[in-house]
Amino acid sequence: MQPSPATLKIADQDISLPIIVGSEGEKAIDTRKLRADTGYICYDQGYGNTGSCESAITYLDGDNGILRHRGYPIDQLAAHSNFVETAYLIVYGQLPKPQQRKEFGQRMRENAAIETQMHRLFEGFPKNAPPMAMLSSLVSALPAFHPQLATNNFEQDLQNFDLTAAMLISKVRTLGAMIYRYQKGLPFIFPKDIPFADNFLHMMFSEPYQDYAGIPEVTRALNLLLLLHADHEQNCSTSTVRMVGSSAANLFTSVAAGINALSGPLHGGANAAVMQMLQSIHDEGDDGTRFIAAARSGSKSNRLMGFGHAVYRNFDPRAKIIGKACEEVLTKLGIQDPLLKIAQNLERAALQDEYFVSRKLYPNVDFYSGIIMRALGIPTNLFTVMFAIGRTPGWIANWHEVASNPKGRIYRPRQIYVGPVMRDYIPMEQR
């Protein structure tokens, strides 16, 4: 049953505004005609209470710690699926049948390699260039090498969507490995016809004279890490992809914009900040006890990184999954990481301390992901690139929703102007 419209009273005028109800019961007041009917707009700095789109991809309930992709709970996907299958689900809306999964994987394997001409682009970067700056630049260059897939015409680009989507997921991973090798001064390793996560580890850690020896637990941990980052509703980078895509920009260009948004420390840099915090605690000879006490007292220099979330007001469901995986992979690899012990102490203290419990400062996914990546040999400055590799399917799916919407329009937020009012130009000699 359609709910009754909302009524907004402006002076002596009553404005009727329709109510939109989502499939999970979310309710929104439809203000699309407000400006045309009244001359007023809504003011919502940062869009924290604004629904910018209707989407069928991911459902997130921050109050109850729920995350579902296309209806499937994240804990079920983490337990039974892998990154590639979850990527297919997010992009296409359904779990793949065997033939669909085979064809999707084949498209990715066939398009994993980077064109040799693109190798020359690496030579233009300093060895210490920020990896995310390199990644966004290289993804921005892909339309130059695949112009038939990047026409900036929705109809034509959608006709090639299956190929473009698989290619982008595969190439972002390859570029991430190449950035690592370039900054280490190591020769590039070409991809092989092996599963997605194994191929990434091969391109990262193999040598021309010796292939990387895969460890099943490491592969599972990497798969899980990427899967847990595959999509997360309308965050900063995803909204950026949609906004750029709304201009009819091609998929490569739109995702490059998302990579730039993700590079900001308030979005994609949280797991690196966690590692820096844990290392700092360790360097001071603390097991976390003194740090917790200082954080409780309100010390700004002792901010507890990796706890709390802009959306979740409960436990981040991804943190429970990745915390367990973190212990398993470190045990398998025989790593006695003192930072893990500090992390466990911080988690235990925060979950039992009334100061943190009352503020719902629960561990989020960034708290443990950095420790797993550290255990896999991935340097801290590449953490956000790993985030981007995992998030690519979500960006692709959101671009596709924009491109395939026949009633879509270019994103164009309004503003409240607070600058000077009308004034006349003053010639230079009179100032």
Secondary structure, DSSP 8 states (H G I E B T S, - for coil): -----EEEEETTEEEEE-EEE-TTS-EEE--TTHHHHHS-----GGGTT------SSEEEETTTTEEEETTEEHHHHHHH--HHHHHHHHHHSS---HHHHHHHHHHHHHT-S--HHHHHHHTTS-TTS-HHHHHHHHHHHHHHH-GGG--S-HHHHHHTHHHHHHHHHHHHHHHHHHHHHHHHT-------SS-HHHHHHHHHH-BTTB-----HHHHHHHHHHHHHTS--SS-HHHHHHHHHHTTT--HHHHHHHHHHHHTSTTTT-HHHHHHHHHHHHHHTT--SHHHHHHHHTT-GGG--TTB--SS-SS--HHHHHHHHHHHHHHHHHT---HHHHHHHHHHHHHHH-HHHHHTT--B-HHHHHHHHHHHTT--GGGHHHHHHHHHHHHHHHHHHHHHT-TT-----------S--------GGG-
